């Protein structure tokens, strides 16, 4: 099975906060509470790429 769509999301300074799912070639989807209060984060794809910088893009009223 191909698991390359799985990712983790973490704080810019380190530490994993939650899961994310690759929905396009350069976009991940995660829960709003995972990135609450952040504009920048780190992401990784287990066994492939780790600790990559990412920008948080808030959609709709979920930011609050």
Secondary structure, DSSP 8 states (H G I E B T S, - for coil): ---TTEEEEE-TTS-EEEEEEEEETTEEE--GGGSTT-SEEEEEETTTEEEEEEE----GGGG-
